[in-house]
Amino acid sequence: MNTVRARIWQFEIVPGAGGDPGVHAKKLGSMDLPVHLSRLVHINALACDFRREVDYRVRLHEARLLTSYLAAPSGLALQVDYPSLLATSLHVRRFISECAGLGVMTAGSEELFSWKPGRSTLHSFDVLPPGPLQTKYGTFGVRPDLLFHLPNGPVAGEARGRHRAAKTLFPMNADSNQKKRLLELAAWSADLNAHPYFMSWVWIGAIGVGVDIFIPKAEWWGGDAVQLGLIQKEQEQDWWIDSPRRERGRAPDDGMESGVPGLLLRRPRTNVAAVSDRTDERVEQILDTLYQTAPSPVGSFAGVPVRGAWAPADDLGAARHEVLIGVLDEYPSEERRAGRYPEGIELAGARADVHLEGRLLTVVREIGGTRPSWAQLEEGLLEV
């Protein structure tokens, strides 16, 4: 397990100078956000567009590329091979930043909103199943990235990532790109009857990896919805993006009407409980295709055949890690489902970060020593 420094912001849309809406964000504090490399690989392996080809080899190649740039010894802050990142073409740099953003956002939802991974608790807006979800959210237009199913209803998450050339982990001020996306998400939320959402904005640079997490000021984030006790209070900081000139320096009044009608005033009435319990046929199709295109059987987990391959993260030189994406032929039986999220497995002084969710098993292992056996993986991941 690694960590990423996170700043937590609460924002609202306010009337801006000249009549255009602006954004006011107030920092609630910071925290060291736990981030598992295996979970990061896992989330990106499932980020397939069902309208295009799905190929295991491509997913494994992307995992190798990602962990070649982005890795760190277990227990330390997540780091990036910054000289290599700086020399990389823009489109590859964006790929690394956005993949990291997707994984860090998922970690934030677990830590801040107590989201629990499971078979029907997460949907990608690019892989919505036919039926109520696709009808409700559509398949085109401005949309977030992931839909997290929480006990109180669904929450949408938007993941953005950017390279940062400055010699500080975080910028002092927000930029126009953040404002633009926050306004787009607010309009998306208003169109869906004030649908809950949040945005994470990852920064990758010479100092390491950091993330700004933006939570709207709305009644559906009240009470116990956010685990505020995990956030370390710091010196207050406000960001104004195109704020009213005459009100700069002070927060708008509570209950100020939003630049997007009804954003702060309506409680969502979304009910997808019936959808959460059904099998996501699109995800099943993707997992079936990943299993069929995986090279060969690599082992057996909880009595279920696993196909996949180990691959060294050596695209930039000597490998520091190797990666396994294992696809199970079927779901383990109910009595053998994953029951806890491990800190990792240590063998011969080398750590292995492991994660099992549904039919996908991911492992990121430090080079050195021996690979964990399938019996050791079962012991670390399955309920006794």
C-alpha positions, 0 to 999 in steps of 0.5 A: 500500500502507498499513500497520496497527499489529498486536499479536500475542498467543498465548493459551490457555484456562485454568480461571477463578475460579468454575470457568468457563474464562478466557483468558490471552494473552501479547503476543509483540510488534508489527509494521507490517502491510502492508494493500492497499486493493485487497485489502481491496475484493477480499475484501469483494467476494467476501464474498457469501452464496450463499443470497441475491441477488448483485448487482454494483451492491451490491458496488460501492456497498459498496466506495464506502462503505468507501473513503469512510470508510477510506483514506490516501495510499499508504505511510502508516498506514491512516486513517479519517474519524473525525468522519464515523464518529462521526456515523454510525449504529451499523449503518453503523459496524459495517459499516465495522469488520467490512469492515476486519476481514475485509481486515486479517485476510487481510493478517495471514494473508499476512504471518504465516503465508505464505498465498498467494492463489490459485484454491483457497487461500481459502474463505468459510464462507458460500460453502462448496462442496457436497461434502467441505468442506460435509460437514466444516464444516456450514452452521450454528452457530458458525463462523469467517469464512474458511478459508485453505489453507496447505501444512501444511493449512487454518487458519480465521480469525475477523475482528472489528472494533470502533469505539474512542472512546478517544484511544489506538490500543489498549485496555490490557485485553481485554474480555468480548466477546473472551473470549466469541468466543475460547471459542466458537472454541476449542470449534469447534476441539475439535469438529473435532479441534483444527482450527487457527485464529486471530482478528483484532480490529480497532480503528478510532478517532481515532488510526487503525486497529490490530489484535490478532491472537490465536494459540492456544497449540498444537503446530500453531503451533510451528516455522515456522508463524508468521513470528516474525522479523517481530514486533518484541519489546516490553515483555511484557504479559499479558491475563487474562480471568476468570483464577484469582484465586490465579494472577493475575500468572503464566502457567499451566504449559506443557501445562496442560489446556485448558478445552476438552478436547483443545484443546492436546493433539491435532495436527489430522488434517485433509486437504483436499488433494483439495478444494483442487485442485478448482474451487469451484463456488459461487465460480464461480457468484458470479463468473458472477453478478457478471459478468452483473450488471455494467453494461457492458464496461470493458476487456480484460485479458490478452485477456479481456473485463472488465465493471465500472465506476469509482466515486468514493469520494464518499459523504462529500464530495469523493472522495479515491479512486475504485474499480474492481471488474472481473470477467473473463469467464474466467480468464486463460490459464496463461501470463498469470496474476498473478505478483507482488503490486505495490506499486502503479502511479504515474501523474501523481503519483497512486497506484493500488493494484491486485490481481488474483486469479482472475477479479476485478480491483480497483483503488483509485486516488488522485484526480488524474492519469489512470487506469492503462491496461489495458496498464499494469495488465497490465504491473504484474500479469502475469508477463513 
